[in-house]
């Protein structure tokens, strides 16, 4: 069973390394830019959630 498993995994590992080597630099740059944009959006959403929570907390304290 282990021999069959290794016979399947060896070509897949070779294929994966070849696919990784064929990625153009433009694609890598685009992925990096998307990561930065995603981080910016996630930060904005986190700040908005904190602001809404703070407003609710303050309103609860004023009325209660």
PDBQT receptor file of N, H, CA, C and O in Angstrom, charges set to zero:
ATOM      1  N   UNK A   1       0.820  -1.187   0.000  1.00  0.00    +0.000 N 
ATOM      2  CA  UNK A   1       0.000   0.000   0.000  1.00  0.00    +0.000 C 
ATOM      3  C   UNK A   1       0.866   1.255   0.000  1.00  0.00    +0.000 C 
ATOM      4  O   UNK A   1       0.558   2.221  -0.697  1.00  0.00    +0.000 OA
ATOM      5  N   UNK A   2       1.958   1.245   0.784  1.00  0.00    +0.000 N 
ATOM      6  H   UNK A   2       2.209   0.460   1.350  1.00  0.00    +0.000 HD
ATOM      7  CA  UNK A   2       2.829   2.408   0.854  1.00  0.00    +0.000 C 
ATOM      8  C   UNK A   2       3.557   2.655  -0.467  1.00  0.00    +0.000 C 
ATOM      9  O   UNK A   2       3.812   3.802  -0.834  1.00  0.00    +0.000 OA
ATOM     10  N   UNK A   3       3.890   1.575  -1.179  1.00  0.00    +0.000 N 
ATOM     11  H   UNK A   3       3.682   0.643  -0.881  1.00  0.00    +0.000 HD
ATOM     12  CA  UNK A   3       4.563   1.742  -2.469  1.00  0.00    +0.000 C 
ATOM     13  C   UNK A   3       3.641   2.418  -3.471  1.00  0.00    +0.000 C 
ATOM     14  O   UNK A   3       4.070   3.299  -4.216  1.00  0.00    +0.000 OA
ATOM     15  N   UNK A   4       2.391   2.015  -3.493  1.00  0.00    +0.000 N 
ATOM     16  H   UNK A   4       2.042   1.299  -2.888  1.00  0.00    +0.000 HD
ATOM     17  CA  UNK A   4       1.427   2.645  -4.406  1.00  0.00    +0.000 C 
ATOM     18  C   UNK A   4       1.232   4.119  -4.053  1.00  0.00    +0.000 C 
ATOM     19  O   UNK A   4       1.140   4.975  -4.932  1.00  0.00    +0.000 OA
ATOM     20  N   UNK A   5       1.173   4.392  -2.776  1.00  0.00    +0.000 N 
ATOM     21  H   UNK A   5       1.249   3.696  -2.062  1.00  0.00    +0.000 HD
ATOM     22  CA  UNK A   5       0.995   5.767  -2.312  1.00  0.00    +0.000 C 
ATOM     23  C   UNK A   5       2.176   6.632  -2.741  1.00  0.00    +0.000 C 
ATOM     24  O   UNK A   5       1.988   7.753  -3.211  1.00  0.00    +0.000 OA
ATOM     25  N   UNK A   6       3.384   6.117  -2.580  1.00  0.00    +0.000 N 
ATOM     26  H   UNK A   6       3.536   5.205  -2.197  1.00  0.00    +0.000 HD
ATOM     27  CA  UNK A   6       4.568   6.890  -2.956  1.00  0.00    +0.000 C 
ATOM     28  C   UNK A   6       4.683   7.008  -4.478  1.00  0.00    +0.000 C 
ATOM     29  O   UNK A   6       5.209   8.004  -4.976  1.00  0.00    +0.000 OA
ATOM     30  N   UNK A   7       4.206   6.018  -5.217  1.00  0.00    +0.000 N 
ATOM     31  H   UNK A   7       3.780   5.209  -4.812  1.00  0.00    +0.000 HD
ATOM     32  CA  UNK A   7       4.240   6.101  -6.673  1.00  0.00    +0.000 C 
ATOM     33  C   UNK A   7       3.276   7.172  -7.192  1.00  0.00    +0.000 C 
ATOM     34  O   UNK A   7       3.492   7.740  -8.262  1.00  0.00    +0.000 OA
ATOM     35  N   UNK A   8       2.242   7.437  -6.452  1.00  0.00    +0.000 N 
ATOM     36  H   UNK A   8       2.066   6.976  -5.582  1.00  0.00    +0.000 HD
ATOM     37  CA  UNK A   8       1.297   8.487  -6.838  1.00  0.00    +0.000 C 
ATOM     38  C   UNK A   8       1.818   9.853  -6.403  1.00  0.00    +0.000 C 
ATOM     39  O   UNK A   8       1.701  10.824  -7.151  1.00  0.00    +0.000 OA
ATOM     40  N   UNK A   9       2.382   9.938  -5.221  1.00  0.00    +0.000 N 
ATOM     41  H   UNK A   9       2.477   9.149  -4.614  1.00  0.00    +0.000 HD
ATOM     42  CA  UNK A   9       2.807  11.227  -4.676  1.00  0.00    +0.000 C 
ATOM     43  C   UNK A   9       4.058  11.781  -5.344  1.00  0.00    +0.000 C 
ATOM     44  O   UNK A   9       4.183  12.998  -5.477  1.00  0.00    +0.000 OA
ATOM     45  N   UNK A  10       4.972  10.943  -5.762  1.00  0.00    +0.000 N 
ATOM     46  H   UNK A  10       4.870   9.954  -5.654  1.00  0.00    +0.000 HD
ATOM     47  CA  UNK A  10       6.214  11.436  -6.364  1.00  0.00    +0.000 C 
ATOM     48  C   UNK A  10       5.960  12.261  -7.627  1.00  0.00    +0.000 C 
ATOM     49  O   UNK A  10       6.496  13.363  -7.733  1.00  0.00    +0.000 OA
ATOM     50  N   UNK A  11       5.175  11.783  -8.579  1.00  0.00    +0.000 N 
ATOM     51  H   UNK A  11       4.739  10.887  -8.493  1.00  0.00    +0.000 HD
ATOM     52  CA  UNK A  11       4.905  12.618  -9.757  1.00  0.00    +0.000 C 
ATOM     53  C   UNK A  11       4.118  13.884  -9.420  1.00  0.00    +0.000 C 
ATOM     54  O   UNK A  11       4.326  14.927 -10.040  1.00  0.00    +0.000 OA
ATOM     55  N   UNK A  12       3.223  13.797  -8.448  1.00  0.00    +0.000 N 
ATOM     56  H   UNK A  12       3.054  12.950  -7.945  1.00  0.00    +0.000 HD
ATOM     57  CA  UNK A  12       2.461  14.978  -8.055  1.00  0.00    +0.000 C 
ATOM     58  C   UNK A  12       3.374  16.038  -7.442  1.00  0.00    +0.000 C 
ATOM     59  O   UNK A  12       3.192  17.230  -7.689  1.00  0.00    +0.000 OA
ATOM     60  N   UNK A  13       4.339  15.619  -6.656  1.00  0.00    +0.000 N 
ATOM     61  H   UNK A  13       4.487  14.651  -6.455  1.00  0.00    +0.000 HD
ATOM     62  CA  UNK A  13       5.279  16.566  -6.059  1.00  0.00    +0.000 C 
ATOM     63  C   UNK A  13       6.133  17.210  -7.138  1.00  0.00    +0.000 C 
ATOM     64  O   UNK A  13       6.414  18.407  -7.080  1.00  0.00    +0.000 OA
ATOM     65  N   UNK A  14       6.542  16.425  -8.115  1.00  0.00    +0.000 N 
ATOM     66  H   UNK A  14       6.314  15.453  -8.162  1.00  0.00    +0.000 HD
ATOM     67  CA  UNK A  14       7.322  16.974  -9.229  1.00  0.00    +0.000 C 
ATOM     68  C   UNK A  14       6.503  17.981 -10.017  1.00  0.00    +0.000 C 
ATOM     69  O   UNK A  14       7.001  19.041 -10.397  1.00  0.00    +0.000 OA
ATOM     70  N   UNK A  15       5.261  17.649 -10.255  1.00  0.00    +0.000 N 
ATOM     71  H   UNK A  15       4.856  16.788  -9.947  1.00  0.00    +0.000 HD
ATOM     72  CA  UNK A  15       4.377  18.547 -10.995  1.00  0.00    +0.000 C 
ATOM     73  C   UNK A  15       4.148  19.838 -10.221  1.00  0.00    +0.000 C 
ATOM     74  O   UNK A  15       4.129  20.919 -10.809  1.00  0.00    +0.000 OA
ATOM     75  N   UNK A  16       3.977  19.735  -8.927  1.00  0.00    +0.000 N 
ATOM     76  H   UNK A  16       3.992  18.857  -8.449  1.00  0.00    +0.000 HD
ATOM     77  CA  UNK A  16       3.749  20.924  -8.108  1.00  0.00    +0.000 C 
ATOM     78  C   UNK A  16       4.955  21.849  -8.134  1.00  0.00    +0.000 C 
ATOM     79  O   UNK A  16       4.789  23.068  -8.193  1.00  0.00    +0.000 OA
ATOM     80  N   UNK A  17       6.145  21.308  -8.093  1.00  0.00    +0.000 N 
ATOM     81  H   UNK A  17       6.280  20.319  -8.046  1.00  0.00    +0.000 HD
ATOM     82  CA  UNK A  17       7.336  22.161  -8.122  1.00  0.00    +0.000 C 
ATOM     83  C   UNK A  17       7.494  22.820  -9.491  1.00  0.00    +0.000 C 
ATOM     84  O   UNK A  17       7.954  23.960  -9.568  1.00  0.00    +0.000 OA
ATOM     85  N   UNK A  18       7.125  22.135 -10.568  1.00  0.00    +0.000 N 
ATOM     86  H   UNK A  18       6.752  21.209 -10.506  1.00  0.00    +0.000 HD
ATOM     87  CA  UNK A  18       7.211  22.727 -11.894  1.00  0.00    +0.000 C 
ATOM     88  C   UNK A  18       6.159  23.814 -12.076  1.00  0.00    +0.000 C 
ATOM     89  O   UNK A  18       6.429  24.829 -12.718  1.00  0.00    +0.000 OA
ATOM     90  N   UNK A  19       4.988  23.622 -11.534  1.00  0.00    +0.000 N 
ATOM     91  H   UNK A  19       4.768  22.798 -11.013  1.00  0.00    +0.000 HD
ATOM     92  CA  UNK A  19       3.938  24.617 -11.645  1.00  0.00    +0.000 C 
ATOM     93  C   UNK A  19       4.336  25.873 -10.883  1.00  0.00    +0.000 C 
ATOM     94  O   UNK A  19       4.098  26.985 -11.354  1.00  0.00    +0.000 OA
ATOM     95  N   UNK A  20       4.931  25.707  -9.728  1.00  0.00    +0.000 N 
ATOM     96  H   UNK A  20       5.124  24.804  -9.345  1.00  0.00    +0.000 HD
ATOM     97  CA  UNK A  20       5.362  26.857  -8.932  1.00  0.00    +0.000 C 
ATOM     98  C   UNK A  20       6.457  27.634  -9.655  1.00  0.00    +0.000 C 
ATOM     99  O   UNK A  20       6.497  28.861  -9.567  1.00  0.00    +0.000 OA
ATOM    100  N   UNK A  21       7.323  26.961 -10.350  1.00  0.00    +0.000 N 
ATOM    101  H   UNK A  21       7.290  25.964 -10.422  1.00  0.00    +0.000 HD
ATOM    102  CA  UNK A  21       8.425  27.627 -11.036  1.00  0.00    +0.000 C 
ATOM    103  C   UNK A  21       7.941  28.393 -12.267  1.00  0.00    +0.000 C 
ATOM    104  O   UNK A  21       8.641  29.290 -12.737  1.00  0.00    +0.000 OA
ATOM    105  N   UNK A  22       6.768  28.065 -12.798  1.00  0.00    +0.000 N 
ATOM    106  H   UNK A  22       6.199  27.336 -12.417  1.00  0.00    +0.000 HD
ATOM    107  CA  UNK A  22       6.297  28.684 -14.033  1.00  0.00    +0.000 C 
ATOM    108  C   UNK A  22       5.481  29.955 -13.803  1.00  0.00    +0.000 C 
ATOM    109  O   UNK A  22       4.986  30.549 -14.761  1.00  0.00    +0.000 OA
ATOM    110  N   UNK A  23       5.334  30.383 -12.538  1.00  0.00    +0.000 N 
ATOM    111  H   UNK A  23       5.736  29.901 -11.760  1.00  0.00    +0.000 HD
ATOM    112  CA  UNK A  23       4.529  31.571 -12.243  1.00  0.00    +0.000 C 
ATOM    113  C   UNK A  23       5.322  32.817 -12.633  1.00  0.00    +0.000 C 
ATOM    114  O   UNK A  23       6.438  33.015 -12.154  1.00  0.00    +0.000 OA
ATOM    115  N   UNK A  24       4.755  33.655 -13.498  1.00  0.00    +0.000 N 
ATOM    116  H   UNK A  24       3.848  33.494 -13.888  1.00  0.00    +0.000 HD
ATOM    117  CA  UNK A  24       5.452  34.877 -13.894  1.00  0.00    +0.000 C 
ATOM    118  C   UNK A  24       5.556  35.873 -12.738  1.00  0.00    +0.000 C 
ATOM    119  O   UNK A  24       4.790  35.810 -11.776  1.00  0.00    +0.000 OA
ATOM    120  N   UNK A  25       6.491  36.770 -12.849  1.00  0.00    +0.000 N 
ATOM    121  H   UNK A  25       7.113  36.822 -13.631  1.00  0.00    +0.000 HD
ATOM    122  CA  UNK A  25       6.708  37.763 -11.799  1.00  0.00    +0.000 C 
ATOM    123  C   UNK A  25       5.513  38.699 -11.671  1.00  0.00    +0.000 C 
ATOM    124  O   UNK A  25       5.216  39.165 -10.571  1.00  0.00    +0.000 OA
ATOM    125  N   UNK A  26       4.823  38.981 -12.772  1.00  0.00    +0.000 N 
ATOM    126  H   UNK A  26       5.064  38.602 -13.665  1.00  0.00    +0.000 HD
ATOM    127  CA  UNK A  26       3.651  39.849 -12.721  1.00  0.00    +0.000 C 
ATOM    128  C   UNK A  26       2.550  39.253 -11.842  1.00  0.00    +0.000 C 
ATOM    129  O   UNK A  26       1.862  39.975 -11.121  1.00  0.00    +0.000 OA
ATOM    130  N   UNK A  27       2.394  37.947 -11.909  1.00  0.00    +0.000 N 
ATOM    131  H   UNK A  27       2.953  37.360 -12.495  1.00  0.00    +0.000 HD
ATOM    132  CA  UNK A  27       1.377  37.280 -11.104  1.00  0.00    +0.000 C 
ATOM    133  C   UNK A  27       1.746  37.377  -9.624  1.00  0.00    +0.000 C 
ATOM    134  O   UNK A  27       0.888  37.644  -8.782  1.00  0.00    +0.000 OA
ATOM    135  N   UNK A  28       3.001  37.163  -9.318  1.00  0.00    +0.000 N 
ATOM    136  H   UNK A  28       3.697  36.946 -10.002  1.00  0.00    +0.000 HD
ATOM    137  CA  UNK A  28       3.460  37.268  -7.937  1.00  0.00    +0.000 C 
ATOM    138  C   UNK A  28       3.240  38.680  -7.403  1.00  0.00    +0.000 C 
ATOM    139  O   UNK A  28       2.810  38.862  -6.264  1.00  0.00    +0.000 OA
ATOM    140  N   UNK A  29       3.535  39.667  -8.228  1.00  0.00    +0.000 N 
ATOM    141  H   UNK A  29       3.884  39.519  -9.153  1.00  0.00    +0.000 HD
ATOM    142  CA  UNK A  29       3.327  41.060  -7.828  1.00  0.00    +0.000 C 
ATOM    143  C   UNK A  29       1.844  41.342  -7.608  1.00  0.00    +0.000 C 
ATOM    144  O   UNK A  29       1.475  42.017  -6.647  1.00  0.00    +0.000 OA
ATOM    145  N   UNK A  30       1.006  40.835  -8.482  1.00  0.00    +0.000 N 
ATOM    146  H   UNK A  30       1.305  40.287  -9.263  1.00  0.00    +0.000 HD
ATOM    147  CA  UNK A  30      -0.437  41.043  -8.344  1.00  0.00    +0.000 C 
ATOM    148  C   UNK A  30      -0.968  40.399  -7.065  1.00  0.00    +0.000 C 
ATOM    149  O   UNK A  30      -1.808  40.981  -6.378  1.00  0.00    +0.000 OA
ATOM    150  N   UNK A  31      -0.489  39.220  -6.751  1.00  0.00    +0.000 N 
ATOM    151  H   UNK A  31       0.193  38.747  -7.308  1.00  0.00    +0.000 HD
ATOM    152  CA  UNK A  31      -0.919  38.534  -5.529  1.00  0.00    +0.000 C 
ATOM    153  C   UNK A  31      -0.470  39.325  -4.305  1.00  0.00    +0.000 C 
ATOM    154  O   UNK A  31      -1.224  39.456  -3.341  1.00  0.00    +0.000 OA
ATOM    155  N   UNK A  32       0.736  39.846  -4.336  1.00  0.00    +0.000 N 
ATOM    156  H   UNK A  32       1.349  39.740  -5.119  1.00  0.00    +0.000 HD
ATOM    157  CA  UNK A  32       1.228  40.659  -3.225  1.00  0.00    +0.000 C 
ATOM    158  C   UNK A  32       0.392  41.920  -3.065  1.00  0.00    +0.000 C 
ATOM    159  O   UNK A  32       0.066  42.315  -1.945  1.00  0.00    +0.000 OA
ATOM    160  N   UNK A  33       0.043  42.554  -4.186  1.00  0.00    +0.000 N 
ATOM    161  H   UNK A  33       0.308  42.233  -5.096  1.00  0.00    +0.000 HD
ATOM    162  CA  UNK A  33      -0.802  43.751  -4.131  1.00  0.00    +0.000 C 
ATOM    163  C   UNK A  33      -2.181  43.429  -3.580  1.00  0.00    +0.000 C 
ATOM    164  O   UNK A  33      -2.730  44.201  -2.794  1.00  0.00    +0.000 OA
ATOM    165  N   UNK A  34      -2.750  42.289  -3.987  1.00  0.00    +0.000 N 
ATOM    166  H   UNK A  34      -2.304  41.662  -4.626  1.00  0.00    +0.000 HD
ATOM    167  CA  UNK A  34      -4.054  41.883  -3.476  1.00  0.00    +0.000 C 
ATOM    168  C   UNK A  34      -3.993  41.627  -1.976  1.00  0.00    +0.000 C 
ATOM    169  O   UNK A  34      -4.936  41.934  -1.246  1.00  0.00    +0.000 OA
ATOM    170  N   UNK A  35      -2.881  41.065  -1.521  1.00  0.00    +0.000 N 
ATOM    171  H   UNK A  35      -2.114  40.816  -2.114  1.00  0.00    +0.000 HD
ATOM    172  CA  UNK A  35      -2.717  40.813  -0.091  1.00  0.00    +0.000 C 
ATOM    173  C   UNK A  35      -2.717  42.133   0.672  1.00  0.00    +0.000 C 
ATOM    174  O   UNK A  35      -3.357  42.248   1.718  1.00  0.00    +0.000 OA
ATOM    175  N   UNK A  36      -2.003  43.126   0.153  1.00  0.00    +0.000 N 
ATOM    176  H   UNK A  36      -1.484  43.032  -0.697  1.00  0.00    +0.000 HD
ATOM    177  CA  UNK A  36      -1.965  44.437   0.803  1.00  0.00    +0.000 C 
ATOM    178  C   UNK A  36      -3.345  45.093   0.788  1.00  0.00    +0.000 C 
ATOM    179  O   UNK A  36      -3.765  45.678   1.786  1.00  0.00    +0.000 OA
ATOM    180  N   UNK A  37      -4.045  45.000  -0.331  1.00  0.00    +0.000 N 
ATOM    181  H   UNK A  37      -3.704  44.525  -1.142  1.00  0.00    +0.000 HD
ATOM    182  CA  UNK A  37      -5.393  45.570  -0.415  1.00  0.00    +0.000 C 
ATOM    183  C   UNK A  37      -6.349  44.871   0.545  1.00  0.00    +0.000 C 
ATOM    184  O   UNK A  37      -7.167  45.521   1.196  1.00  0.00    +0.000 OA
ATOM    185  N   UNK A  38      -6.248  43.563   0.630  1.00  0.00    +0.000 N 
ATOM    186  H   UNK A  38      -5.584  43.035   0.101  1.00  0.00    +0.000 HD
ATOM    187  CA  UNK A  38      -7.094  42.804   1.547  1.00  0.00    +0.000 C 
ATOM    188  C   UNK A  38      -6.834  43.182   2.993  1.00  0.00    +0.000 C 
ATOM    189  O   UNK A  38      -7.764  43.269   3.795  1.00  0.00    +0.000 OA
ATOM    190  N   UNK A  39      -5.586  43.404   3.323  1.00  0.00    +0.000 N 
ATOM    191  H   UNK A  39      -4.830  43.334   2.671  1.00  0.00    +0.000 HD
ATOM    192  CA  UNK A  39      -5.234  43.818   4.683  1.00  0.00    +0.000 C 
ATOM    193  C   UNK A  39      -5.809  45.194   4.990  1.00  0.00    +0.000 C 
ATOM    194  O   UNK A  39      -6.276  45.445   6.101  1.00  0.00    +0.000 OA
ATOM    195  N   UNK A  40      -5.774  46.088   3.999  1.00  0.00    +0.000 N 
ATOM    196  H   UNK A  40      -5.395  45.884   3.096  1.00  0.00    +0.000 HD
ATOM    197  CA  UNK A  40      -6.350  47.427   4.178  1.00  0.00    +0.000 C 
ATOM    198  C   UNK A  40      -7.856  47.340   4.403  1.00  0.00    +0.000 C 
ATOM    199  O   UNK A  40      -8.388  48.005   5.292  1.00  0.00    +0.000 OA
ATOM    200  N   UNK A  41      -8.539  46.536   3.616  1.00  0.00    +0.000 N 
ATOM    201  H   UNK A  41      -8.106  45.996   2.894  1.00  0.00    +0.000 HD
ATOM    202  CA  UNK A  41      -9.988  46.381   3.763  1.00  0.00    +0.000 C 
ATOM    203  C   UNK A  41     -10.322  45.739   5.102  1.00  0.00    +0.000 C 
ATOM    204  O   UNK A  41     -11.253  46.171   5.781  1.00  0.00    +0.000 OA
ATOM    205  N   UNK A  42      -9.577  44.721   5.484  1.00  0.00    +0.000 N 
ATOM    206  H   UNK A  42      -8.820  44.371   4.932  1.00  0.00    +0.000 HD
ATOM    207  CA  UNK A  42      -9.832  44.050   6.762  1.00  0.00    +0.000 C 
ATOM    208  C   UNK A  42      -9.619  45.011   7.930  1.00  0.00    +0.000 C 
ATOM    209  O   UNK A  42     -10.373  44.979   8.902  1.00  0.00    +0.000 OA
ATOM    210  N   UNK A  43      -8.606  45.858   7.842  1.00  0.00    +0.000 N 
ATOM    211  H   UNK A  43      -7.993  45.885   7.052  1.00  0.00    +0.000 HD
ATOM    212  CA  UNK A  43      -8.360  46.841   8.891  1.00  0.00    +0.000 C 
ATOM    213  C   UNK A  43      -9.504  47.841   8.972  1.00  0.00    +0.000 C 
ATOM    214  O   UNK A  43      -9.942  48.201  10.064  1.00  0.00    +0.000 OA
ATOM    215  N   UNK A  44      -9.990  48.290   7.813  1.00  0.00    +0.000 N 
ATOM    216  H   UNK A  44      -9.634  47.997   6.925  1.00  0.00    +0.000 HD
ATOM    217  CA  UNK A  44     -11.114  49.241   7.800  1.00  0.00    +0.000 C 
ATOM    218  C   UNK A  44     -12.361  48.615   8.407  1.00  0.00    +0.000 C 
ATOM    219  O   UNK A  44     -13.079  49.280   9.155  1.00  0.00    +0.000 OA
ATOM    220  N   UNK A  45     -12.630  47.366   8.106  1.00  0.00    +0.000 N 
ATOM    221  H   UNK A  45     -12.047  46.826   7.498  1.00  0.00    +0.000 HD
ATOM    222  CA  UNK A  45     -13.809  46.683   8.660  1.00  0.00    +0.000 C 
ATOM    223  C   UNK A  45     -13.650  46.529  10.170  1.00  0.00    +0.000 C 
ATOM    224  O   UNK A  45     -14.609  46.733  10.914  1.00  0.00    +0.000 OA
ATOM    225  N   UNK A  46     -12.462  46.176  10.627  1.00  0.00    +0.000 N 
ATOM    226  H   UNK A  46     -11.683  46.010  10.022  1.00  0.00    +0.000 HD
ATOM    227  CA  UNK A  46     -12.222  46.016  12.053  1.00  0.00    +0.000 C 
ATOM    228  C   UNK A  46     -12.422  47.341  12.790  1.00  0.00    +0.000 C 
ATOM    229  O   UNK A  46     -13.035  47.371  13.858  1.00  0.00    +0.000 OA
ATOM    230  N   UNK A  47     -11.911  48.431  12.226  1.00  0.00    +0.000 N 
ATOM    231  H   UNK A  47     -11.414  48.407  11.359  1.00  0.00    +0.000 HD
ATOM    232  CA  UNK A  47     -12.087  49.750  12.836  1.00  0.00    +0.000 C 
ATOM    233  C   UNK A  47     -13.563  50.124  12.877  1.00  0.00    +0.000 C 
ATOM    234  O   UNK A  47     -14.026  50.685  13.870  1.00  0.00    +0.000 OA
ATOM    235  N   UNK A  48     -14.309  49.824  11.817  1.00  0.00    +0.000 N 
ATOM    236  H   UNK A  48     -13.933  49.369  11.011  1.00  0.00    +0.000 HD
ATOM    237  CA  UNK A  48     -15.738  50.129  11.782  1.00  0.00    +0.000 C 
ATOM    238  C   UNK A  48     -16.489  49.327  12.839  1.00  0.00    +0.000 C 
ATOM    239  O   UNK A  48     -17.368  49.871  13.506  1.00  0.00    +0.000 OA
ATOM    240  N   UNK A  49     -16.170  48.069  13.003  1.00  0.00    +0.000 N 
ATOM    241  H   UNK A  49     -15.456  47.627  12.461  1.00  0.00    +0.000 HD
ATOM    242  CA  UNK A  49     -16.833  47.237  14.009  1.00  0.00    +0.000 C 
ATOM    243  C   UNK A  49     -16.532  47.769  15.407  1.00  0.00    +0.000 C 
ATOM    244  O   UNK A  49     -17.423  47.824  16.255  1.00  0.00    +0.000 OA
ATOM    245  N   UNK A  50     -15.297  48.157  15.649  1.00  0.00    +0.000 N 
ATOM    246  H   UNK A  50     -14.573  48.112  14.961  1.00  0.00    +0.000 HD
ATOM    247  CA  UNK A  50     -14.928  48.712  16.959  1.00  0.00    +0.000 C 
ATOM    248  C   UNK A  50     -15.662  50.025  17.200  1.00  0.00    +0.000 C 
ATOM    249  O   UNK A  50     -16.125  50.278  18.312  1.00  0.00    +0.000 OA
ATOM    250  N   UNK A  51     -15.773  50.858  16.177  1.00  0.00    +0.000 N 
ATOM    251  H   UNK A  51     -15.397  50.653  15.273  1.00  0.00    +0.000 HD
ATOM    252  CA  UNK A  51     -16.475  52.139  16.330  1.00  0.00    +0.000 C 
ATOM    253  C   UNK A  51     -17.949  51.918  16.643  1.00  0.00    +0.000 C 
ATOM    254  O   UNK A  51     -18.494  52.574  17.530  1.00  0.00    +0.000 OA
ATOM    255  N   UNK A  52     -18.598  51.010  15.934  1.00  0.00    +0.000 N 
ATOM    256  H   UNK A  52     -18.155  50.477  15.213  1.00  0.00    +0.000 HD
ATOM    257  CA  UNK A  52     -20.014  50.726  16.194  1.00  0.00    +0.000 C 
ATOM    258  C   UNK A  52     -20.187  50.168  17.602  1.00  0.00    +0.000 C 
ATOM    259  O   UNK A  52     -21.126  50.543  18.305  1.00  0.00    +0.000 OA
ATOM    260  N   UNK A  53     -19.306  49.289  18.015  1.00  0.00    +0.000 N 
ATOM    261  H   UNK A  53     -18.544  48.984  17.444  1.00  0.00    +0.000 HD
ATOM    262  CA  UNK A  53     -19.387  48.734  19.369  1.00  0.00    +0.000 C 
ATOM    263  C   UNK A  53     -19.192  49.824  20.414  1.00  0.00    +0.000 C 
ATOM    264  O   UNK A  53     -19.880  49.833  21.436  1.00  0.00    +0.000 OA
ATOM    265  N   UNK A  54     -18.270  50.736  20.171  1.00  0.00    +0.000 N 
ATOM    266  H   UNK A  54     -17.712  50.728  19.341  1.00  0.00    +0.000 HD
ATOM    267  CA  UNK A  54     -18.026  51.819  21.115  1.00  0.00    +0.000 C 
ATOM    268  C   UNK A  54     -19.249  52.728  21.227  1.00  0.00    +0.000 C 
ATOM    269  O   UNK A  54     -19.622  53.134  22.327  1.00  0.00    +0.000 OA
ATOM    270  N   UNK A  55     -19.872  53.046  20.098  1.00  0.00    +0.000 N 
ATOM    271  H   UNK A  55     -19.570  52.716  19.204  1.00  0.00    +0.000 HD
ATOM    272  CA  UNK A  55     -21.065  53.889  20.121  1.00  0.00    +0.000 C 
ATOM    273  C   UNK A  55     -22.191  53.193  20.886  1.00  0.00    +0.000 C 
ATOM    274  O   UNK A  55     -22.872  53.832  21.688  1.00  0.00    +0.000 OA
ATOM    275  N   UNK A  56     -22.396  51.913  20.656  1.00  0.00    +0.000 N 
ATOM    276  H   UNK A  56     -21.843  51.393  20.005  1.00  0.00    +0.000 HD
ATOM    277  CA  UNK A  56     -23.429  51.169  21.387  1.00  0.00    +0.000 C 
ATOM    278  C   UNK A  56     -23.134  51.140  22.880  1.00  0.00    +0.000 C 
ATOM    279  O   UNK A  56     -24.037  51.291  23.702  1.00  0.00    +0.000 OA
ATOM    280  N   UNK A  57     -21.875  50.948  23.222  1.00  0.00    +0.000 N 
ATOM    281  H   UNK A  57     -21.141  50.826  22.554  1.00  0.00    +0.000 HD
ATOM    282  CA  UNK A  57     -21.474  50.908  24.630  1.00  0.00    +0.000 C 
ATOM    283  C   UNK A  57     -21.716  52.256  25.308  1.00  0.00    +0.000 C 
ATOM    284  O   UNK A  57     -22.200  52.309  26.438  1.00  0.00    +0.000 OA
ATOM    285  N   UNK A  58     -21.377  53.339  24.616  1.00  0.00    +0.000 N 
ATOM    286  H   UNK A  58     -20.984  53.296  23.698  1.00  0.00    +0.000 HD
ATOM    287  CA  UNK A  58     -21.577  54.689  25.171  1.00  0.00    +0.000 C 
ATOM    288  C   UNK A  58     -23.062  54.978  25.328  1.00  0.00    +0.000 C 
ATOM    289  O   UNK A  58     -23.481  55.517  26.352  1.00  0.00    +0.000 OA
ATOM    290  N   UNK A  59     -23.869  54.624  24.318  1.00  0.00    +0.000 N 
ATOM    291  H   UNK A  59     -23.529  54.186  23.486  1.00  0.00    +0.000 HD
ATOM    292  CA  UNK A  59     -25.318  54.854  24.399  1.00  0.00    +0.000 C 
ATOM    293  C   UNK A  59     -25.931  54.080  25.563  1.00  0.00    +0.000 C 
ATOM    294  O   UNK A  59     -26.800  54.597  26.265  1.00  0.00    +0.000 OA
ATOM    295  N   UNK A  60     -25.488  52.867  25.766  1.00  0.00    +0.000 N 
ATOM    296  H   UNK A  60     -24.782  52.447  25.196  1.00  0.00    +0.000 HD
ATOM    297  CA  UNK A  60     -25.991  52.044  26.861  1.00  0.00    +0.000 C 
ATOM    298  C   UNK A  60     -25.628  52.683  28.202  1.00  0.00    +0.000 C 
ATOM    299  O   UNK A  60     -26.423  52.661  29.142  1.00  0.00    +0.000 OA
ATOM    300  N   UNK A  61     -24.420  53.255  28.283  1.00  0.00    +0.000 N 
ATOM    301  H   UNK A  61     -23.774  53.274  27.519  1.00  0.00    +0.000 HD
ATOM    302  CA  UNK A  61     -23.986  53.893  29.521  1.00  0.00    +0.000 C 
ATOM    303  C   UNK A  61     -24.732  55.184  29.795  1.00  0.00    +0.000 C 
ATOM    304  O   UNK A  61     -25.010  55.497  30.953  1.00  0.00    +0.000 OA
ATOM    305  N   UNK A  62     -25.065  55.943  28.757  1.00  0.00    +0.000 N 
ATOM    306  H   UNK A  62     -24.840  55.688  27.816  1.00  0.00    +0.000 HD
ATOM    307  CA  UNK A  62     -25.768  57.214  28.932  1.00  0.00    +0.000 C 
ATOM    308  C   UNK A  62     -27.223  56.981  29.338  1.00  0.00    +0.000 C 
ATOM    309  O   UNK A  62     -27.740  57.654  30.230  1.00  0.00    +0.000 OA
ATOM    310  N   UNK A  63     -27.879  56.024  28.680  1.00  0.00    +0.000 N 
ATOM    311  H   UNK A  63     -27.459  55.477  27.955  1.00  0.00    +0.000 HD
ATOM    312  CA  UNK A  63     -29.310  55.821  28.939  1.00  0.00    +0.000 C 
ATOM    313  C   UNK A  63     -29.562  54.958  30.173  1.00  0.00    +0.000 C 
ATOM    314  O   UNK A  63     -30.676  54.957  30.698  1.00  0.00    +0.000 OA
ATOM    315  N   UNK A  64     -28.585  54.246  30.635  1.00  0.00    +0.000 N 
ATOM    316  H   UNK A  64     -27.680  54.247  30.209  1.00  0.00    +0.000 HD
ATOM    317  CA  UNK A  64     -28.829  53.284  31.685  1.00  0.00    +0.000 C 
ATOM    318  C   UNK A  64     -28.527  53.771  33.024  1.00  0.00    +0.000 C 
ATOM    319  O   UNK A  64     -28.696  53.039  34.000  1.00  0.00    +0.000 OA
TER     320      UNK A  64
